Amino acid sequence: MTRLDEMFKGLRTLLLRATEVLSLFVAVIVLVYILLGEDSGLFVLGVIGNLTLLIAAISPQTLIAVALVVCMMLLLRARGPKP
């Protein structure tokens, strides 16, 4: 069982690192768009278009639901296991 736990921990670490790298990549693309505007290229404009659609699709109810889930996770993590 410990081998399986180690494998899942390694997979979780890998996914977190990949998420960090890809988030940084998107941030750089947004920065390029801010600096160059409409002349930044098709790829950058495509990414910005997709981000615009994603932001438009997120409703206030979705933001509230995500905030509640995050608050509950933080609350449960702060309580921790009791000995």
Number of C-alpha atoms within 10 A of each C-alpha: 6 7 8 9 10 11 12 12 12 12 12 12 12 12 12 12 12 12 12 11 12 12 12 12 12 15 12 13 18 18 13 16 18 11 11 12 13 11 11 14 12 10 10 21 18 11 15 16 12 12 14 11 11 10 10 9 10 10 9 9 9 11 11 11 11 12 12 12 12 12 12 12 11 12 11 11 10 9 8 9 7 4 3
